[in-house]
Amino acid sequence: MSTYKDEEMRKILDSDLKELNICFSHGAYKATLILAGSILEAVLIDWLSEIKGRNFFDDNEVYYDGRGRKVDTLAGYISEIRYIARPKWMESEKAFEIKDKRNLVHAKLYIKEDDIGEDACRMVISYLEDVIRSRNRHARTRR
């Protein structure tokens, strides 16, 4: 069961990925990282929703992990997909790398790290592509 009709999710992702590429190509690196994190979160929520047969985009649907903890953060969604689906990209922590780079846009972290630039964005986009490909493979195998 898919949370969104395939076509609806595809439209959302296509639009967001187009905007991500525009931001990156124009040197809007902070915007690129923020949008990459947002796309990652949407992909993971959709994936978790499909696995559990519930729409976790709906405010009334709350997901709790095996220990009874509410899952409502990007780190939480990453951990749950790692535990449930065990995608290959988790071996190298790619989703957590995306999350960590996205968090660099906060002033305190940015001042300490100063790692927001073309190379960081290329890495994040590459990792995001791996996650999306993995998600798409998972969706095809469940049909």
A tleap script that builds the chain and sets N, CA, C and O, in Angstrom:
source leaprc.protein.ff14SB
mol = sequence {
  NMET SER THR TYR LYS ASP GLU GLU MET ARG
  LYS ILE LEU ASP SER ASP LEU LYS GLU LEU
  ASN ILE CYS PHE SER HIE GLY ALA TYR LYS
  ALA THR LEU ILE LEU ALA GLY SER ILE LEU
  GLU ALA VAL LEU ILE ASP TRP LEU SER GLU
  ILE LYS GLY ARG ASN PHE PHE ASP ASP ASN
  GLU VAL TYR TYR ASP GLY ARG GLY ARG LYS
  VAL ASP THR LEU ALA GLY TYR ILE SER GLU
  ILE ARG TYR ILE ALA ARG PRO LYS TRP MET
  GLU SER GLU LYS ALA PHE GLU ILE LYS ASP
  LYS ARG ASN LEU VAL HIE ALA LYS LEU TYR
  ILE LYS GLU ASP ASP ILE GLY GLU ASP ALA
  CYS ARG MET VAL ILE SER TYR LEU GLU ASP
  VAL ILE ARG SER ARG ASN ARG HIE ALA ARG
  THR ARG CARG
}
set mol.1.N position { 0.850 -1.187 0.000 }
set mol.1.CA position { 0.000 0.000 0.000 }
set mol.1.C position { 0.885 1.235 0.000 }
set mol.1.O position { 1.815 1.328 0.801 }
set mol.2.N position { 0.618 2.158 -0.861 }
set mol.2.CA position { 1.386 3.391 -0.928 }
set mol.2.C position { 0.564 4.524 -0.329 }
set mol.2.O position { -0.647 4.607 -0.535 }
set mol.3.N position { 1.231 5.382 0.403 }
set mol.3.CA position { 0.551 6.508 1.032 }
set mol.3.C position { -0.045 7.430 -0.013 }
set mol.3.O position { -1.216 7.805 0.055 }
set mol.4.N position { 0.767 7.779 -0.959 }
set mol.4.CA position { 0.320 8.615 -2.053 }
set mol.4.C position { 0.171 7.749 -3.283 }
set mol.4.O position { 0.852 6.736 -3.439 }
set mol.5.N position { -0.710 8.153 -4.135 }
set mol.5.CA position { -0.721 7.514 -5.438 }
set mol.5.C position { 0.634 7.781 -6.048 }
set mol.5.O position { 1.191 8.867 -5.881 }
set mol.6.N position { 1.165 6.813 -6.744 }
set mol.6.CA position { 2.506 6.969 -7.311 }
set mol.6.C position { 2.647 8.280 -8.067 }
set mol.6.O position { 3.670 8.956 -7.957 }
set mol.7.N position { 1.642 8.637 -8.822 }
set mol.7.CA position { 1.714 9.846 -9.639 }
set mol.7.C position { 1.835 11.101 -8.773 }
set mol.7.O position { 2.603 12.006 -9.099 }
set mol.8.N position { 1.091 11.160 -7.687 }
set mol.8.CA position { 1.125 12.336 -6.814 }
set mol.8.C position { 2.504 12.490 -6.165 }
set mol.8.O position { 3.057 13.589 -6.146 }
set mol.9.N position { 3.053 11.415 -5.643 }
set mol.9.CA position { 4.382 11.489 -5.020 }
set mol.9.C position { 5.434 11.827 -6.061 }
set mol.9.O position { 6.362 12.586 -5.781 }
set mol.10.N position { 5.302 11.282 -7.235 }
set mol.10.CA position { 6.257 11.567 -8.313 }
set mol.10.C position { 6.232 13.052 -8.658 }
set mol.10.O position { 7.286 13.652 -8.873 }
set mol.11.N position { 5.042 13.652 -8.716 }
set mol.11.CA position { 4.933 15.093 -9.017 }
set mol.11.C position { 5.622 15.927 -7.945 }
set mol.11.O position { 6.355 16.868 -8.249 }
set mol.12.N position { 5.381 15.572 -6.700 }
set mol.12.CA position { 5.990 16.314 -5.592 }
set mol.12.C position { 7.505 16.213 -5.669 }
set mol.12.O position { 8.207 17.222 -5.593 }
set mol.13.N position { 8.003 15.002 -5.820 }
set mol.13.CA position { 9.455 14.809 -5.885 }
set mol.13.C position { 10.070 15.472 -7.104 }
set mol.13.O position { 11.126 16.097 -7.005 }
set mol.14.N position { 9.422 15.342 -8.250 }
set mol.14.CA position { 9.952 15.975 -9.458 }
set mol.14.C position { 10.072 17.481 -9.279 }
set mol.14.O position { 11.080 18.077 -9.659 }
set mol.15.N position { 9.047 18.095 -8.702 }
set mol.15.CA position { 9.064 19.538 -8.478 }
set mol.15.C position { 10.174 19.922 -7.494 }
set mol.15.O position { 10.921 20.870 -7.734 }
set mol.16.N position { 10.277 19.184 -6.394 }
set mol.16.CA position { 11.309 19.490 -5.404 }
set mol.16.C position { 12.709 19.253 -5.954 }
set mol.16.O position { 13.620 20.036 -5.684 }
set mol.17.N position { 12.891 18.181 -6.723 }
set mol.17.CA position { 14.214 17.905 -7.298 }
set mol.17.C position { 14.601 18.959 -8.328 }
set mol.17.O position { 15.772 19.323 -8.437 }
set mol.18.N position { 13.624 19.449 -9.082 }
set mol.18.CA position { 13.895 20.518 -10.044 }
set mol.18.C position { 14.351 21.781 -9.296 }
set mol.18.O position { 15.318 22.433 -9.690 }
set mol.19.N position { 13.647 22.107 -8.225 }
set mol.19.CA position { 14.013 23.274 -7.425 }
set mol.19.C position { 15.389 23.084 -6.779 }
set mol.19.O position { 16.176 24.027 -6.706 }
set mol.20.N position { 15.676 21.876 -6.317 }
set mol.20.CA position { 16.984 21.567 -5.745 }
set mol.20.C position { 18.092 21.828 -6.756 }
set mol.20.O position { 19.108 22.441 -6.426 }
set mol.21.N position { 17.899 21.369 -7.975 }
set mol.21.CA position { 18.904 21.571 -9.024 }
set mol.21.C position { 19.065 23.045 -9.386 }
set mol.21.O position { 20.175 23.492 -9.676 }
set mol.22.N position { 17.986 23.792 -9.374 }
set mol.22.CA position { 18.063 25.234 -9.639 }
set mol.22.C position { 18.873 25.923 -8.543 }
set mol.22.O position { 19.753 26.737 -8.826 }
set mol.23.N position { 18.569 25.591 -7.303 }
set mol.23.CA position { 19.316 26.181 -6.179 }
set mol.23.C position { 20.803 25.866 -6.311 }
set mol.23.O position { 21.643 26.756 -6.184 }
set mol.24.N position { 21.123 24.608 -6.565 }
set mol.24.CA position { 22.518 24.206 -6.667 }
set mol.24.C position { 23.223 24.901 -7.831 }
set mol.24.O position { 24.333 25.408 -7.673 }
set mol.25.N position { 22.590 24.923 -8.977 }
set mol.25.CA position { 23.237 25.503 -10.161 }
set mol.25.C position { 23.445 27.005 -10.039 }
set mol.25.O position { 24.285 27.573 -10.738 }
set mol.26.N position { 22.693 27.652 -9.163 }
set mol.26.CA position { 22.852 29.087 -8.955 }
set mol.26.C position { 23.671 29.418 -7.702 }
set mol.26.O position { 23.738 30.574 -7.284 }
set mol.27.N position { 24.283 28.406 -7.115 }
set mol.27.CA position { 25.147 28.647 -5.968 }
set mol.27.C position { 24.410 28.919 -4.666 }
set mol.27.O position { 25.004 29.419 -3.711 }
set mol.28.N position { 23.131 28.599 -4.619 }
set mol.28.CA position { 22.358 28.769 -3.383 }
set mol.28.C position { 22.545 27.507 -2.541 }
set mol.28.O position { 21.646 26.671 -2.443 }
set mol.29.N position { 23.713 27.386 -1.944 }
set mol.29.CA position { 24.102 26.142 -1.290 }
set mol.29.C position { 23.324 25.868 -0.003 }
set mol.29.O position { 22.964 24.722 0.267 }
set mol.30.N position { 23.067 26.887 0.780 }
set mol.30.CA position { 22.254 26.668 1.982 }
set mol.30.C position { 20.858 26.181 1.588 }
set mol.30.O position { 20.337 25.238 2.182 }
set mol.31.N position { 20.269 26.814 0.607 }
set mol.31.CA position { 18.936 26.401 0.144 }
set mol.31.C position { 18.973 24.974 -0.390 }
set mol.31.O position { 18.033 24.206 -0.185 }
set mol.32.N position { 20.053 24.623 -1.071 }
set mol.32.CA position { 20.211 23.266 -1.591 }
set mol.32.C position { 20.187 22.256 -0.456 }
set mol.32.O position { 19.501 21.237 -0.543 }
set mol.33.N position { 20.934 22.533 0.610 }
set mol.33.CA position { 21.001 21.598 1.728 }
set mol.33.C position { 19.677 21.492 2.471 }
set mol.33.O position { 19.276 20.403 2.880 }
set mol.34.N position { 19.009 22.605 2.643 }
set mol.34.CA position { 17.709 22.584 3.320 }
set mol.34.C position { 16.704 21.774 2.509 }
set mol.34.O position { 15.988 20.934 3.053 }
set mol.35.N position { 16.658 22.030 1.217 }
set mol.35.CA position { 15.715 21.318 0.360 }
set mol.35.C position { 16.047 19.830 0.278 }
set mol.35.O position { 15.138 19.002 0.236 }
set mol.36.N position { 17.322 19.481 0.254 }
set mol.36.CA position { 17.714 18.068 0.237 }
set mol.36.C position { 17.211 17.365 1.496 }
set mol.36.O position { 16.714 16.241 1.423 }
set mol.37.N position { 17.337 18.016 2.637 }
set mol.37.CA position { 16.821 17.438 3.876 }
set mol.37.C position { 15.318 17.274 3.850 }
set mol.37.O position { 14.790 16.276 4.341 }
set mol.38.N position { 14.629 18.241 3.285 }
set mol.38.CA position { 13.177 18.169 3.170 }
set mol.38.C position { 12.746 17.021 2.254 }
set mol.38.O position { 11.805 16.290 2.564 }
set mol.39.N position { 13.435 16.873 1.135 }
set mol.39.CA position { 13.130 15.784 0.207 }
set mol.39.C position { 13.391 14.439 0.876 }
set mol.39.O position { 12.581 13.518 0.772 }
set mol.40.N position { 14.513 14.332 1.557 }
set mol.40.CA position { 14.838 13.093 2.265 }
set mol.40.C position { 13.732 12.744 3.252 }
set mol.40.O position { 13.286 11.599 3.308 }
set mol.41.N position { 13.294 13.718 4.022 }
set mol.41.CA position { 12.239 13.468 5.004 }
set mol.41.C position { 10.955 13.001 4.329 }
set mol.41.O position { 10.318 12.064 4.811 }
set mol.42.N position { 10.565 13.625 3.239 }
set mol.42.CA position { 9.349 13.224 2.525 }
set mol.42.C position { 9.461 11.789 2.012 }
set mol.42.O position { 8.521 11.003 2.131 }
set mol.43.N position { 10.613 11.459 1.445 }
set mol.43.CA position { 10.828 10.107 0.918 }
set mol.43.C position { 10.731 9.081 2.046 }
set mol.43.O position { 10.103 8.035 1.883 }
set mol.44.N position { 11.346 9.375 3.180 }
set mol.44.CA position { 11.347 8.421 4.288 }
set mol.44.C position { 9.969 8.281 4.932 }
set mol.44.O position { 9.567 7.178 5.302 }
set mol.45.N position { 9.248 9.390 5.067 }
set mol.45.CA position { 7.892 9.313 5.625 }
set mol.45.C position { 6.999 8.498 4.690 }
set mol.45.O position { 6.215 7.668 5.149 }
set mol.46.N position { 7.113 8.731 3.393 }
set mol.46.CA position { 6.325 7.967 2.438 }
set mol.46.C position { 6.672 6.482 2.515 }
set mol.46.O position { 5.790 5.624 2.481 }
set mol.47.N position { 7.953 6.196 2.618 }
set mol.47.CA position { 8.426 4.816 2.695 }
set mol.47.C position { 7.883 4.129 3.949 }
set mol.47.O position { 7.367 3.014 3.880 }
set mol.48.N position { 8.003 4.801 5.089 }
set mol.48.CA position { 7.497 4.263 6.348 }
set mol.48.C position { 5.978 4.079 6.286 }
set mol.48.O position { 5.441 3.094 6.795 }
set mol.49.N position { 5.304 5.026 5.665 }
set mol.49.CA position { 3.851 4.924 5.517 }
set mol.49.C position { 3.455 3.709 4.694 }
set mol.49.O position { 2.502 3.003 5.025 }
set mol.50.N position { 4.198 3.472 3.619 }
set mol.50.CA position { 3.907 2.305 2.792 }
set mol.50.C position { 4.131 1.013 3.566 }
set mol.50.O position { 3.301 0.105 3.521 }
set mol.51.N position { 5.243 0.932 4.269 }
set mol.51.CA position { 5.575 -0.284 5.022 }
set mol.51.C position { 4.516 -0.573 6.080 }
set mol.51.O position { 4.093 -1.717 6.245 }
set mol.52.N position { 4.096 0.448 6.784 }
set mol.52.CA position { 3.149 0.279 7.889 }
set mol.52.C position { 1.687 0.364 7.462 }
set mol.52.O position { 0.796 0.079 8.262 }
set mol.53.N position { 1.426 0.755 6.204 }
set mol.53.CA position { 0.057 0.837 5.714 }
set mol.53.C position { -0.751 1.957 6.346 }
set mol.53.O position { -1.972 1.863 6.464 }
set mol.54.N position { -0.065 3.016 6.752 }
set mol.54.CA position { -0.720 4.179 7.357 }
set mol.54.C position { -0.101 5.443 6.781 }
set mol.54.O position { 1.051 5.435 6.347 }
set mol.55.N position { -0.863 6.521 6.777 }
set mol.55.CA position { -0.393 7.778 6.196 }
set mol.55.C position { 0.206 8.663 7.284 }
set mol.55.O position { -0.512 9.388 7.972 }
set mol.56.N position { 1.522 8.598 7.433 }
set mol.56.CA position { 2.186 9.388 8.468 }
set mol.56.C position { 2.388 10.850 8.073 }
set mol.56.O position { 2.979 11.621 8.828 }
set mol.57.N position { 1.904 11.228 6.904 }
set mol.57.CA position { 1.856 12.649 6.554 }
set mol.57.C position { 0.661 13.304 7.243 }
set mol.57.O position { 0.639 14.519 7.443 }
set mol.58.N position { -0.320 12.497 7.600 }
set mol.58.CA position { -1.522 12.966 8.276 }
set mol.58.C position { -1.178 13.275 9.737 }
set mol.58.O position { -0.592 12.438 10.424 }
set mol.59.N position { -1.535 14.458 10.209 }
set mol.59.CA position { -1.236 14.857 11.584 }
set mol.59.C position { -1.851 13.923 12.625 }
set mol.59.O position { -1.351 13.823 13.746 }
set mol.60.N position { -2.927 13.244 12.256 }
set mol.60.CA position { -3.581 12.342 13.193 }
set mol.60.C position { -2.911 10.971 13.284 }
set mol.60.O position { -3.225 10.187 14.180 }
set mol.61.N position { -2.004 10.682 12.377 }
set mol.61.CA position { -1.289 9.408 12.383 }
set mol.61.C position { 0.085 9.613 13.009 }
set mol.61.O position { 0.908 10.364 12.484 }
set mol.62.N position { 0.324 8.964 14.098 }
set mol.62.CA position { 1.595 9.092 14.802 }
set mol.62.C position { 2.276 7.729 14.793 }
set mol.62.O position { 1.636 6.699 15.008 }
set mol.63.N position { 3.575 7.738 14.543 }
set mol.63.CA position { 4.335 6.487 14.532 }
set mol.63.C position { 5.181 6.391 15.787 }
set mol.63.O position { 5.857 7.344 16.175 }
set mol.64.N position { 5.133 5.227 16.413 }
set mol.64.CA position { 5.957 4.950 17.582 }
set mol.64.C position { 6.870 3.784 17.258 }
set mol.64.O position { 6.440 2.797 16.661 }
set mol.65.N position { 8.133 3.896 17.653 }
set mol.65.CA position { 9.077 2.817 17.387 }
set mol.65.C position { 8.820 1.650 18.342 }
set mol.65.O position { 7.881 1.688 19.138 }
set mol.66.N position { 9.637 0.636 18.261 }
set mol.66.CA position { 9.468 -0.558 19.071 }
set mol.66.C position { 9.586 -0.326 20.567 }
set mol.66.O position { 9.140 -1.151 21.364 }
set mol.67.N position { 10.180 0.783 20.947 }
set mol.67.CA position { 10.311 1.117 22.366 }
set mol.67.C position { 9.224 2.077 22.834 }
set mol.67.O position { 9.249 2.534 23.977 }
set mol.68.N position { 8.278 2.382 21.967 }
set mol.68.CA position { 7.188 3.275 22.332 }
set mol.68.C position { 7.514 4.748 22.226 }
set mol.68.O position { 6.759 5.586 22.719 }
set mol.69.N position { 8.645 5.084 21.580 }
set mol.69.CA position { 9.028 6.492 21.409 }
set mol.69.C position { 8.418 7.033 20.119 }
set mol.69.O position { 8.431 6.379 19.076 }
set mol.70.N position { 7.891 8.234 20.226 }
set mol.70.CA position { 7.309 8.894 19.064 }
set mol.70.C position { 8.412 9.210 18.051 }
set mol.70.O position { 9.462 9.748 18.405 }
set mol.71.N position { 8.159 8.871 16.801 }
set mol.71.CA position { 9.116 9.152 15.727 }
set mol.71.C position { 8.554 10.320 14.924 }
set mol.71.O position { 7.549 10.184 14.226 }
set mol.72.N position { 9.226 11.480 15.035 }
set mol.72.CA position { 8.739 12.662 14.327 }
set mol.72.C position { 9.869 13.602 13.921 }
set mol.72.O position { 9.646 14.788 13.681 }
set mol.73.N position { 11.079 13.062 13.849 }
set mol.73.CA position { 12.222 13.850 13.408 }
set mol.73.C position { 12.895 13.131 12.248 }
set mol.73.O position { 12.683 11.937 12.037 }
set mol.74.N position { 13.693 13.853 11.511 }
set mol.74.CA position { 14.403 13.241 10.396 }
set mol.74.C position { 15.297 12.115 10.887 }
set mol.74.O position { 15.340 11.052 10.269 }
set mol.75.N position { 16.005 12.323 11.976 }
set mol.75.CA position { 16.863 11.263 12.524 }
set mol.75.C position { 16.040 10.037 12.892 }
set mol.75.O position { 16.476 8.906 12.675 }
set mol.76.N position { 14.874 10.252 13.439 }
set mol.76.CA position { 13.993 9.145 13.799 }
set mol.76.C position { 13.527 8.363 12.584 }
set mol.76.O position { 13.501 7.133 12.605 }
set mol.77.N position { 13.157 9.075 11.522 }
set mol.77.CA position { 12.717 8.393 10.294 }
set mol.77.C position { 13.864 7.605 9.672 }
set mol.77.O position { 13.666 6.492 9.183 }
set mol.78.N position { 15.051 8.179 9.691 }
set mol.78.CA position { 16.218 7.478 9.150 }
set mol.78.C position { 16.443 6.184 9.930 }
set mol.78.O position { 16.633 5.119 9.343 }
set mol.79.N position { 16.421 6.287 11.239 }
set mol.79.CA position { 16.662 5.113 12.081 }
set mol.79.C position { 15.622 4.029 11.861 }
set mol.79.O position { 15.957 2.845 11.821 }
set mol.80.N position { 14.376 4.419 11.719 }
set mol.80.CA position { 13.317 3.428 11.514 }
set mol.80.C position { 13.455 2.721 10.175 }
set mol.80.O position { 13.284 1.505 10.091 }
set mol.81.N position { 13.763 3.477 9.129 }
set mol.81.CA position { 13.949 2.840 7.820 }
set mol.81.C position { 15.175 1.935 7.864 }
set mol.81.O position { 15.177 0.859 7.264 }
set mol.82.N position { 16.201 2.360 8.560 }
set mol.82.CA position { 17.393 1.509 8.702 }
set mol.82.C position { 17.003 0.183 9.355 }
set mol.82.O position { 17.415 -0.885 8.902 }
set mol.83.N position { 16.217 0.260 10.406 }
set mol.83.CA position { 15.830 -0.932 11.156 }
set mol.83.C position { 14.862 -1.823 10.372 }
set mol.83.O position { 15.003 -3.046 10.367 }
set mol.84.N position { 13.883 -1.206 9.712 }
set mol.84.CA position { 12.823 -1.971 9.046 }
set mol.84.C position { 13.252 -2.477 7.664 }
set mol.84.O position { 13.097 -3.660 7.360 }
set mol.85.N position { 13.783 -1.592 6.839 }
set mol.85.CA position { 14.049 -1.936 5.433 }
set mol.85.C position { 15.505 -2.327 5.169 }
set mol.85.O position { 15.791 -3.029 4.199 }
set mol.86.N position { 16.412 -1.883 6.015 }
set mol.86.CA position { 17.841 -2.168 5.879 }
set mol.86.C position { 18.391 -1.860 4.477 }
set mol.86.O position { 19.012 -2.716 3.847 }
set mol.87.N position { 18.158 -0.632 3.997 }
set mol.87.CA position { 18.671 -0.288 2.666 }
set mol.87.C position { 20.200 -0.231 2.648 }
set mol.87.O position { 20.836 0.065 3.659 }
set mol.88.N position { 20.758 -0.514 1.507 }
set mol.88.CA position { 22.218 -0.576 1.352 }
set mol.88.C position { 22.898 0.759 1.704 }
set mol.88.O position { 24.001 0.759 2.251 }
set mol.89.N position { 22.250 1.896 1.394 }
set mol.89.CA position { 22.870 3.186 1.670 }
set mol.89.C position { 23.075 3.438 3.160 }
set mol.89.O position { 23.832 4.337 3.528 }
set mol.90.N position { 22.420 2.667 4.023 }
set mol.90.CA position { 22.605 2.866 5.452 }
set mol.90.C position { 23.981 2.385 5.917 }
set mol.90.O position { 24.472 2.820 6.959 }
set mol.91.N position { 24.597 1.496 5.153 }
set mol.91.CA position { 25.916 0.995 5.526 }
set mol.91.C position { 26.935 2.133 5.631 }
set mol.91.O position { 27.851 2.080 6.452 }
set mol.92.N position { 26.771 3.137 4.813 }
set mol.92.CA position { 27.708 4.264 4.839 }
set mol.92.C position { 27.081 5.527 5.441 }
set mol.92.O position { 27.637 6.618 5.320 }
set mol.93.N position { 25.926 5.373 6.085 }
set mol.93.CA position { 25.297 6.487 6.815 }
set mol.93.C position { 24.946 7.677 5.929 }
set mol.93.O position { 24.963 8.816 6.394 }
set mol.94.N position { 24.631 7.433 4.670 }
set mol.94.CA position { 24.377 8.535 3.741 }
set mol.94.C position { 23.233 9.433 4.190 }
set mol.94.O position { 23.330 10.655 4.080 }
set mol.95.N position { 22.154 8.849 4.691 }
set mol.95.CA position { 21.018 9.671 5.111 }
set mol.95.C position { 21.403 10.559 6.297 }
set mol.95.O position { 20.996 11.719 6.363 }
set mol.96.N position { 22.176 10.023 7.218 }
set mol.96.CA position { 22.620 10.842 8.348 }
set mol.96.C position { 23.568 11.946 7.884 }
set mol.96.O position { 23.563 13.038 8.452 }
set mol.97.N position { 24.375 11.682 6.869 }
set mol.97.CA position { 25.248 12.717 6.304 }
set mol.97.C position { 24.412 13.861 5.726 }
set mol.97.O position { 24.745 15.031 5.915 }
set mol.98.N position { 23.322 13.521 5.019 }
set mol.98.CA position { 22.429 14.550 4.476 }
set mol.98.C position { 21.863 15.377 5.622 }
set mol.98.O position { 21.877 16.607 5.570 }
set mol.99.N position { 21.366 14.707 6.653 }
set mol.99.CA position { 20.804 15.396 7.817 }
set mol.99.C position { 21.837 16.318 8.460 }
set mol.99.O position { 21.540 17.470 8.778 }
set mol.100.N position { 23.045 15.807 8.647 }
set mol.100.CA position { 24.086 16.610 9.296 }
set mol.100.C position { 24.478 17.822 8.454 }
set mol.100.O position { 24.700 18.903 8.998 }
set mol.101.N position { 24.566 17.657 7.153 }
set mol.101.CA position { 24.895 18.798 6.279 }
set mol.101.C position { 23.763 19.813 6.292 }
set mol.101.O position { 24.009 21.019 6.297 }
set mol.102.N position { 22.522 19.331 6.298 }
set mol.102.CA position { 21.381 20.246 6.366 }
set mol.102.C position { 21.434 21.070 7.640 }
set mol.102.O position { 21.109 22.257 7.626 }
set mol.103.N position { 21.838 20.457 8.731 }
set mol.103.CA position { 21.897 21.174 10.010 }
set mol.103.C position { 22.982 22.243 10.045 }
set mol.103.O position { 22.950 23.121 10.907 }
set mol.104.N position { 23.945 22.187 9.121 }
set mol.104.CA position { 25.007 23.195 9.087 }
set mol.104.C position { 24.489 24.588 8.737 }
set mol.104.O position { 25.207 25.571 8.917 }
set mol.105.N position { 23.272 24.687 8.246 }
set mol.105.CA position { 22.757 26.011 7.897 }
set mol.105.C position { 22.455 26.841 9.142 }
set mol.105.O position { 22.280 28.055 9.039 }
set mol.106.N position { 22.390 26.214 10.315 }
set mol.106.CA position { 22.182 26.960 11.552 }
set mol.106.C position { 23.451 27.762 11.862 }
set mol.106.O position { 24.564 27.245 11.767 }
set mol.107.N position { 23.269 28.994 12.223 }
set mol.107.CA position { 24.389 29.933 12.369 }
set mol.107.C position { 25.517 29.407 13.264 }
set mol.107.O position { 26.687 29.508 12.894 }
set mol.108.N position { 25.192 28.859 14.411 }
set mol.108.CA position { 26.230 28.382 15.332 }
set mol.108.C position { 27.065 27.272 14.699 }
set mol.108.O position { 28.287 27.244 14.846 }
set mol.109.N position { 26.407 26.375 14.006 }
set mol.109.CA position { 27.133 25.278 13.361 }
set mol.109.C position { 27.901 25.766 12.142 }
set mol.109.O position { 29.024 25.329 11.892 }
set mol.110.N position { 27.298 26.667 11.389 }
set mol.110.CA position { 27.945 27.182 10.185 }
set mol.110.C position { 29.247 27.898 10.521 }
set mol.110.O position { 30.253 27.726 9.833 }
set mol.111.N position { 29.220 28.692 11.570 }
set mol.111.CA position { 30.411 29.439 11.973 }
set mol.111.C position { 31.533 28.478 12.369 }
set mol.111.O position { 32.698 28.728 12.061 }
set mol.112.N position { 31.194 27.390 13.046 }
set mol.112.CA position { 32.199 26.425 13.481 }
set mol.112.C position { 32.726 25.588 12.326 }
set mol.112.O position { 33.923 25.308 12.259 }
set mol.113.N position { 31.850 25.188 11.422 }
set mol.113.CA position { 32.218 24.245 10.363 }
set mol.113.C position { 32.627 24.922 9.058 }
set mol.113.O position { 33.636 24.567 8.450 }
set mol.114.N position { 31.832 25.898 8.640 }
set mol.114.CA position { 32.058 26.587 7.363 }
set mol.114.C position { 32.240 25.590 6.216 }
set mol.114.O position { 33.154 25.715 5.402 }
set mol.115.N position { 31.353 24.605 6.175 }
set mol.115.CA position { 31.465 23.529 5.192 }
set mol.115.C position { 30.278 23.518 4.229 }
set mol.115.O position { 29.868 22.458 3.754 }
set mol.116.N position { 29.741 24.674 3.950 }
set mol.116.CA position { 28.625 24.738 3.016 }
set mol.116.C position { 29.166 25.291 1.710 }
set mol.116.O position { 29.530 26.463 1.615 }
set mol.117.N position { 29.213 24.431 0.711 }
set mol.117.CA position { 29.722 24.842 -0.584 }
set mol.117.C position { 29.391 23.812 -1.637 }
set mol.117.O position { 28.615 22.885 -1.405 }
set mol.118.N position { 29.982 23.985 -2.781 }
set mol.118.CA position { 29.675 23.131 -3.918 }
set mol.118.C position { 29.969 21.658 -3.639 }
set mol.118.O position { 29.156 20.795 -3.968 }
set mol.119.N position { 31.112 21.364 -3.041 }
set mol.119.CA position { 31.477 19.963 -2.788 }
set mol.119.C position { 30.501 19.288 -1.831 }
set mol.119.O position { 30.078 18.156 -2.068 }
set mol.120.N position { 30.146 19.976 -0.758 }
set mol.120.CA position { 29.201 19.413 0.203 }
set mol.120.C position { 27.852 19.162 -0.456 }
set mol.120.O position { 27.214 18.137 -0.212 }
set mol.121.N position { 27.423 20.098 -1.289 }
set mol.121.CA position { 26.132 19.947 -1.972 }
set mol.121.C position { 26.163 18.817 -2.991 }
set mol.121.O position { 25.188 18.076 -3.118 }
set mol.122.N position { 27.254 18.676 -3.712 }
set mol.122.CA position { 27.377 17.553 -4.660 }
set mol.122.C position { 27.267 16.213 -3.932 }
set mol.122.O position { 26.602 15.290 -4.402 }
set mol.123.N position { 27.923 16.123 -2.787 }
set mol.123.CA position { 27.859 14.900 -2.001 }
set mol.123.C position { 26.430 14.624 -1.541 }
set mol.123.O position { 25.937 13.503 -1.671 }
set mol.124.N position { 25.774 15.638 -1.010 }
set mol.124.CA position { 24.408 15.481 -0.501 }
set mol.124.C position { 23.463 15.076 -1.631 }
set mol.124.O position { 22.628 14.189 -1.449 }
set mol.125.N position { 23.583 15.706 -2.777 }
set mol.125.CA position { 22.717 15.368 -3.914 }
set mol.125.C position { 22.966 13.927 -4.353 }
set mol.125.O position { 22.018 13.202 -4.655 }
set mol.126.N position { 24.212 13.511 -4.392 }
set mol.126.CA position { 24.542 12.133 -4.761 }
set mol.126.C position { 23.946 11.146 -3.764 }
set mol.126.O position { 23.373 10.132 -4.161 }
set mol.127.N position { 24.075 11.434 -2.489 }
set mol.127.CA position { 23.519 10.557 -1.460 }
set mol.127.C position { 21.997 10.522 -1.548 }
set mol.127.O position { 21.385 9.464 -1.399 }
set mol.128.N position { 21.395 11.669 -1.788 }
set mol.128.CA position { 19.943 11.726 -1.911 }
set mol.128.C position { 19.468 10.883 -3.093 }
set mol.128.O position { 18.452 10.194 -2.997 }
set mol.129.N position { 20.193 10.937 -4.193 }
set mol.129.CA position { 19.844 10.103 -5.351 }
set mol.129.C position { 19.888 8.621 -4.989 }
set mol.129.O position { 19.037 7.851 -5.435 }
set mol.130.N position { 20.870 8.213 -4.184 }
set mol.130.CA position { 20.951 6.814 -3.738 }
set mol.130.C position { 19.732 6.421 -2.912 }
set mol.130.O position { 19.171 5.340 -3.095 }
set mol.131.N position { 19.327 7.299 -2.008 }
set mol.131.CA position { 18.159 7.017 -1.166 }
set mol.131.C position { 16.910 6.889 -2.030 }
set mol.131.O position { 16.121 5.962 -1.846 }
set mol.132.N position { 16.725 7.810 -2.969 }
set mol.132.CA position { 15.534 7.780 -3.817 }
set mol.132.C position { 15.516 6.523 -4.683 }
set mol.132.O position { 14.472 5.892 -4.845 }
set mol.133.N position { 16.673 6.161 -5.239 }
set mol.133.CA position { 16.735 4.921 -6.040 }
set mol.133.C position { 16.373 3.704 -5.185 }
set mol.133.O position { 15.645 2.817 -5.631 }
set mol.134.N position { 16.879 3.672 -3.979 }
set mol.134.CA position { 16.588 2.567 -3.071 }
set mol.134.C position { 15.108 2.526 -2.728 }
set mol.134.O position { 14.499 1.457 -2.687 }
set mol.135.N position { 14.538 3.692 -2.484 }
set mol.135.CA position { 13.102 3.781 -2.176 }
set mol.135.C position { 12.284 3.277 -3.367 }
set mol.135.O position { 11.316 2.537 -3.190 }
set mol.136.N position { 12.669 3.673 -4.561 }
set mol.136.CA position { 11.938 3.249 -5.759 }
set mol.136.C position { 12.037 1.739 -5.960 }
set mol.136.O position { 11.057 1.099 -6.339 }
set mol.137.N position { 13.210 1.171 -5.709 }
set mol.137.CA position { 13.363 -0.291 -5.818 }
set mol.137.C position { 12.478 -0.983 -4.808 }
set mol.137.O position { 11.846 -1.990 -5.126 }
set mol.138.N position { 12.421 -0.459 -3.590 }
set mol.138.CA position { 11.592 -1.051 -2.549 }
set mol.138.C position { 10.115 -1.007 -2.944 }
set mol.138.O position { 9.387 -1.979 -2.748 }
set mol.139.N position { 9.682 0.114 -3.495 }
set mol.139.CA position { 8.272 0.253 -3.904 }
set mol.139.C position { 7.928 -0.751 -5.006 }
set mol.139.O position { 6.845 -1.337 -4.997 }
set mol.140.N position { 8.839 -0.946 -5.947 }
set mol.140.CA position { 8.579 -1.887 -7.041 }
set mol.140.C position { 8.488 -3.325 -6.549 }
set mol.140.O position { 7.694 -4.106 -7.072 }
set mol.141.N position { 9.287 -3.684 -5.555 }
set mol.141.CA position { 9.286 -5.061 -5.075 }
set mol.141.C position { 8.063 -5.382 -4.228 }
set mol.141.O position { 7.733 -6.553 -4.039 }
set mol.142.N position { 7.392 -4.364 -3.718 }
set mol.142.CA position { 6.205 -4.589 -2.858 }
set mol.142.C position { 4.925 -4.677 -3.658 }
set mol.142.O position { 3.870 -4.968 -3.096 }
set mol.143.N position { 4.990 -4.437 -4.943 }
set mol.143.CA position { 3.767 -4.486 -5.760 }
set mol.143.C position { 3.406 -5.890 -6.112 }
set mol.143.O position { 2.407 -6.118 -6.795 }
savepdb mol mol.pdb
quit
